[in-house]
Amino acid sequence: KYVDWFKKNHIRVVNMSWGGGPQDDEAALEKNGMGKDAADRKAIAAKLFAIEREGLYKAFKSAPEILFICAAGNADSNSSFNEMIPSSFKLPNLLVVGAVDQAGDEASFTSYGPTVLVDANGYQVESVVPGGAKIRMSGTSMASPNAVNLAAKLIALDPKLTPEQTIHLMVEGATSSADGRRHNLNPKRSVEMLHQMQASAK
């Protein structure tokens, strides 16, 4: 229903600062006293998670014109191995973002893996909480909106950009660490690449 609303209202880029895995369903079942034992809860959770995973994947895939940008997760682990959604998805209109600190070094909590293509500041980021107060918070849920900000600016500069083109500009414009593990967003470079692309198209 959410994705249908996005499509109906011609939304171009969406921030997905959340995620979950099978273990979250297991924990919820246990908290609510459901399942005969741990093995039963694991089996029930697997069925529920499969429904959620398939539904979310199909929803994203049904909206190729929308760029979804999501948080990698805060488990200091491989998000693909842990089956986290949506950060384990591989789709042409999805970009997964890891977290670094203000110095551009990898945050201790950030998840990683083959789907995490860029990194952004996610450490002690000033955030607005319900009620309007501003506090500093850390997490890939702070890094993801930074990536959305850049994507929105690129699309504003060239409304014809597709999600794939926008992702390309962000990924190729990023500054990689010496070991190739981090790919920190570089807005200036991505905008330069966009201008070069526009000039070559004339």
Salt bridges, closest charged atoms under 4 A:
ASP4 OD1 - LYS7 NZ 3.83
GLU26 OE2 - LYS42 NZ 3.81
GLU54 OE2 - LYS58 NZ 2.93
GLU106 OE1 - ARG181 NE 2.71
ASP158 OD1 - LYS160 NZ 3.49
GLU192 OE1 - ARG189 NH1 3.75
